[in-house]
């Protein structure tokens, strides 16, 4: 087998598992601007991302599942039931 074929077979097997949470979220960019908080926590694996504010939608990107659980030390948006709220210092 040549190297290209090996890469096409092995690389997907070695990748970290992806979190199922991604895509558009029910968070309004105006609320993010008003709160001054751009970080959003994934409700599935607690990964945090700074999300760019473009247009009138907020999109959480595909990401690897978080492996460690460290206490958050900064303000972030967290999903609570069907709504989003700012938590943290």
Rosetta constraint file for C-alpha pairs under 8 A:
AtomPair CA 1 CA 5 HARMONIC 6.37 0.50
AtomPair CA 1 CA 6 HARMONIC 6.75 0.50
AtomPair CA 2 CA 6 HARMONIC 6.49 0.50
AtomPair CA 3 CA 7 HARMONIC 6.15 0.50
AtomPair CA 4 CA 8 HARMONIC 6.27 0.50
AtomPair CA 5 CA 9 HARMONIC 6.31 0.50
AtomPair CA 6 CA 10 HARMONIC 5.82 0.50
AtomPair CA 7 CA 11 HARMONIC 5.39 0.50
AtomPair CA 8 CA 12 HARMONIC 7.22 0.50
AtomPair CA 9 CA 13 HARMONIC 7.20 0.50
AtomPair CA 10 CA 14 HARMONIC 6.37 0.50
AtomPair CA 11 CA 15 HARMONIC 6.39 0.50
AtomPair CA 16 CA 64 HARMONIC 6.04 0.50
AtomPair CA 16 CA 65 HARMONIC 7.37 0.50
AtomPair CA 17 CA 64 HARMONIC 5.88 0.50
AtomPair CA 17 CA 65 HARMONIC 6.19 0.50
AtomPair CA 18 CA 62 HARMONIC 7.19 0.50
AtomPair CA 18 CA 63 HARMONIC 5.78 0.50
AtomPair CA 18 CA 64 HARMONIC 4.38 0.50
AtomPair CA 18 CA 65 HARMONIC 5.53 0.50
AtomPair CA 19 CA 44 HARMONIC 7.23 0.50
AtomPair CA 19 CA 45 HARMONIC 7.07 0.50
AtomPair CA 19 CA 62 HARMONIC 7.15 0.50
AtomPair CA 19 CA 63 HARMONIC 6.03 0.50
AtomPair CA 19 CA 64 HARMONIC 5.63 0.50
AtomPair CA 19 CA 65 HARMONIC 4.87 0.50
AtomPair CA 20 CA 44 HARMONIC 7.59 0.50
AtomPair CA 20 CA 62 HARMONIC 8.00 0.50
AtomPair CA 21 CA 42 HARMONIC 6.99 0.50
AtomPair CA 21 CA 43 HARMONIC 7.58 0.50
AtomPair CA 21 CA 44 HARMONIC 6.38 0.50
AtomPair CA 21 CA 60 HARMONIC 7.82 0.50
AtomPair CA 21 CA 62 HARMONIC 7.35 0.50
AtomPair CA 22 CA 59 HARMONIC 7.33 0.50
AtomPair CA 22 CA 60 HARMONIC 5.08 0.50
AtomPair CA 22 CA 61 HARMONIC 5.46 0.50
AtomPair CA 22 CA 62 HARMONIC 5.30 0.50
AtomPair CA 22 CA 63 HARMONIC 7.80 0.50
AtomPair CA 23 CA 59 HARMONIC 5.03 0.50
AtomPair CA 23 CA 60 HARMONIC 5.11 0.50
AtomPair CA 23 CA 61 HARMONIC 6.23 0.50
AtomPair CA 23 CA 62 HARMONIC 7.52 0.50
AtomPair CA 24 CA 57 HARMONIC 6.91 0.50
AtomPair CA 24 CA 58 HARMONIC 5.74 0.50
AtomPair CA 24 CA 59 HARMONIC 4.25 0.50
AtomPair CA 24 CA 60 HARMONIC 6.28 0.50
AtomPair CA 25 CA 57 HARMONIC 7.64 0.50
AtomPair CA 25 CA 58 HARMONIC 5.84 0.50
AtomPair CA 25 CA 59 HARMONIC 5.91 0.50
AtomPair CA 25 CA 60 HARMONIC 6.87 0.50
AtomPair CA 26 CA 58 HARMONIC 7.45 0.50
AtomPair CA 26 CA 83 HARMONIC 7.39 0.50
AtomPair CA 26 CA 84 HARMONIC 7.57 0.50
AtomPair CA 27 CA 31 HARMONIC 7.50 0.50
AtomPair CA 27 CA 32 HARMONIC 7.78 0.50
AtomPair CA 27 CA 57 HARMONIC 7.46 0.50
AtomPair CA 27 CA 58 HARMONIC 6.26 0.50
AtomPair CA 27 CA 83 HARMONIC 7.95 0.50
AtomPair CA 27 CA 84 HARMONIC 6.49 0.50
AtomPair CA 28 CA 32 HARMONIC 6.63 0.50
AtomPair CA 28 CA 56 HARMONIC 6.91 0.50
AtomPair CA 28 CA 57 HARMONIC 6.65 0.50
AtomPair CA 28 CA 58 HARMONIC 6.95 0.50
AtomPair CA 29 CA 33 HARMONIC 6.22 0.50
AtomPair CA 29 CA 53 HARMONIC 6.08 0.50
AtomPair CA 29 CA 54 HARMONIC 7.93 0.50
AtomPair CA 29 CA 55 HARMONIC 7.81 0.50
AtomPair CA 29 CA 56 HARMONIC 6.10 0.50
AtomPair CA 29 CA 57 HARMONIC 6.58 0.50
AtomPair CA 29 CA 58 HARMONIC 6.58 0.50
AtomPair CA 30 CA 34 HARMONIC 6.10 0.50
AtomPair CA 31 CA 35 HARMONIC 6.08 0.50
AtomPair CA 32 CA 36 HARMONIC 5.95 0.50
AtomPair CA 32 CA 37 HARMONIC 5.66 0.50
AtomPair CA 32 CA 38 HARMONIC 6.19 0.50
AtomPair CA 33 CA 37 HARMONIC 6.88 0.50
AtomPair CA 33 CA 38 HARMONIC 7.68 0.50
AtomPair CA 35 CA 86 HARMONIC 7.91 0.50
AtomPair CA 37 CA 75 HARMONIC 6.68 0.50
AtomPair CA 37 CA 76 HARMONIC 6.24 0.50
AtomPair CA 37 CA 77 HARMONIC 7.35 0.50
AtomPair CA 37 CA 86 HARMONIC 7.74 0.50
AtomPair CA 38 CA 50 HARMONIC 5.26 0.50
AtomPair CA 38 CA 51 HARMONIC 5.79 0.50
AtomPair CA 38 CA 52 HARMONIC 7.33 0.50
AtomPair CA 38 CA 76 HARMONIC 7.12 0.50
AtomPair CA 38 CA 77 HARMONIC 7.76 0.50
AtomPair CA 39 CA 48 HARMONIC 6.31 0.50
AtomPair CA 39 CA 49 HARMONIC 5.32 0.50
AtomPair CA 39 CA 50 HARMONIC 4.20 0.50
AtomPair CA 39 CA 51 HARMONIC 6.23 0.50
AtomPair CA 39 CA 75 HARMONIC 7.34 0.50
AtomPair CA 39 CA 76 HARMONIC 4.88 0.50
AtomPair CA 39 CA 77 HARMONIC 6.23 0.50
AtomPair CA 40 CA 48 HARMONIC 5.50 0.50
AtomPair CA 40 CA 49 HARMONIC 5.47 0.50
AtomPair CA 40 CA 50 HARMONIC 6.33 0.50
AtomPair CA 40 CA 51 HARMONIC 6.96 0.50
AtomPair CA 40 CA 76 HARMONIC 5.33 0.50
AtomPair CA 40 CA 77 HARMONIC 4.57 0.50
AtomPair CA 40 CA 78 HARMONIC 6.40 0.50
AtomPair CA 41 CA 46 HARMONIC 5.34 0.50
AtomPair CA 41 CA 47 HARMONIC 5.61 0.50
AtomPair CA 41 CA 48 HARMONIC 4.39 0.50
AtomPair CA 41 CA 49 HARMONIC 6.62 0.50
AtomPair CA 41 CA 76 HARMONIC 6.50 0.50
AtomPair CA 41 CA 77 HARMONIC 6.00 0.50
AtomPair CA 41 CA 78 HARMONIC 5.46 0.50
AtomPair CA 41 CA 79 HARMONIC 7.72 0.50
AtomPair CA 42 CA 46 HARMONIC 4.67 0.50
AtomPair CA 42 CA 47 HARMONIC 5.24 0.50
AtomPair CA 42 CA 48 HARMONIC 6.25 0.50
AtomPair CA 42 CA 78 HARMONIC 7.47 0.50
AtomPair CA 42 CA 79 HARMONIC 7.98 0.50
AtomPair CA 43 CA 78 HARMONIC 7.01 0.50
AtomPair CA 43 CA 79 HARMONIC 6.16 0.50
AtomPair CA 45 CA 65 HARMONIC 5.93 0.50
AtomPair CA 45 CA 66 HARMONIC 5.70 0.50
AtomPair CA 46 CA 66 HARMONIC 6.91 0.50
AtomPair CA 46 CA 69 HARMONIC 7.97 0.50
AtomPair CA 47 CA 65 HARMONIC 7.35 0.50
AtomPair CA 47 CA 66 HARMONIC 5.75 0.50
AtomPair CA 48 CA 76 HARMONIC 7.93 0.50
AtomPair CA 49 CA 60 HARMONIC 7.86 0.50
AtomPair CA 51 CA 58 HARMONIC 7.35 0.50
AtomPair CA 51 CA 59 HARMONIC 7.40 0.50
AtomPair CA 51 CA 60 HARMONIC 7.07 0.50
AtomPair CA 52 CA 58 HARMONIC 7.81 0.50
AtomPair CA 53 CA 57 HARMONIC 7.72 0.50
AtomPair CA 53 CA 58 HARMONIC 6.74 0.50
AtomPair CA 54 CA 58 HARMONIC 7.46 0.50
AtomPair CA 72 CA 88 HARMONIC 7.49 0.50
AtomPair CA 73 CA 88 HARMONIC 6.89 0.50
AtomPair CA 73 CA 89 HARMONIC 7.13 0.50
AtomPair CA 74 CA 88 HARMONIC 5.53 0.50
AtomPair CA 74 CA 89 HARMONIC 5.79 0.50
AtomPair CA 75 CA 86 HARMONIC 6.54 0.50
AtomPair CA 75 CA 87 HARMONIC 5.53 0.50
AtomPair CA 75 CA 88 HARMONIC 4.18 0.50
AtomPair CA 75 CA 89 HARMONIC 5.45 0.50
AtomPair CA 76 CA 86 HARMONIC 5.45 0.50
AtomPair CA 76 CA 87 HARMONIC 5.59 0.50
AtomPair CA 76 CA 88 HARMONIC 6.39 0.50
AtomPair CA 77 CA 84 HARMONIC 6.21 0.50
AtomPair CA 77 CA 85 HARMONIC 5.40 0.50
AtomPair CA 77 CA 86 HARMONIC 4.46 0.50
AtomPair CA 77 CA 87 HARMONIC 6.27 0.50
AtomPair CA 78 CA 84 HARMONIC 5.49 0.50
AtomPair CA 78 CA 85 HARMONIC 5.50 0.50
AtomPair CA 78 CA 86 HARMONIC 6.21 0.50
AtomPair CA 78 CA 87 HARMONIC 6.66 0.50
AtomPair CA 79 CA 83 HARMONIC 5.77 0.50
AtomPair CA 79 CA 84 HARMONIC 4.40 0.50
AtomPair CA 79 CA 85 HARMONIC 6.48 0.50
AtomPair CA 80 CA 84 HARMONIC 5.80 0.50
AtomPair CA 80 CA 85 HARMONIC 6.93 0.50
